[in-house]
């Protein structure tokens, strides 16, 4: 319903860590950033597709989060989680409080607990 990539919490976490590290290097293009992050995740044993990385990167724009060389993994995770929550809201998905906590924990790779 939302097209959010079906990744594990560990895969999301690794993606945010890789994004933080690669943003520090100021990759030339979004395509290069997505490729590097995908490669880093594979190397770390948490493979993700380039499409999944691109979907996440695109999601930052929807919540007006600027990708910069100062962005931390926790900030990236929080912004992405905000986007996922909005996608769920638009899809008319309803969650109780426990499910909301689990959604945040999953989508943020464990960086956002509540």
Secondary structure, DSSP 8 states (H G I E B T S, - for coil): --------HHHHHHHHHHHHHHHHTT-SSHHHHHHHHHHHHHHTT----HHHHHHHHHHHHHTT----TT--HHHHHHHHHHHHHHHHHHTT----HHHHHHHHHHHTTTS---
